[in-house]
């Protein structure tokens, strides 16, 4: 299995291989369709990190995070990560959108990320809309 440095590189390479995959709620097929949560699971499971099984993930319809209080999405990501204060390549950033941490991406080199958002998996920068001023949380699947 990979060492952590190799796994980080593998996560970045795998995330980049999803660029251009269209956004599709509930999907996780590279080159066909994926949503933001399943993108994270797809990337990390592809490099050998234990993640929740796709069939166990709940469906989050468009806009679900705007009116619900509590955390629905974050515990799924926390199941295979731990909080980190210093984001490194291959780590995850979660953004509070609405009332929950409801969107995540994979860090390429902070502040650059790759994330699944309508219309497709793409690069973004932390200071672009809709991330400006949003609470964020850094998580790493590379547990110590």
Buried (B, 14 or more C-beta within 10 A) or exposed (E): EBEEEEBBBBBBEBBBBBEEBBBBBBBBEBEEBBBBBBBBBBBBBBBEBEBBEBEEBEEBEEEBBEEBEEBBBBEBBBEBBEEBEEBBBBBBBBBBBBEBBBBBBBBBEBBBBBBBBEEBBBBBEBEEEEBEEBEBBBBBBBEE
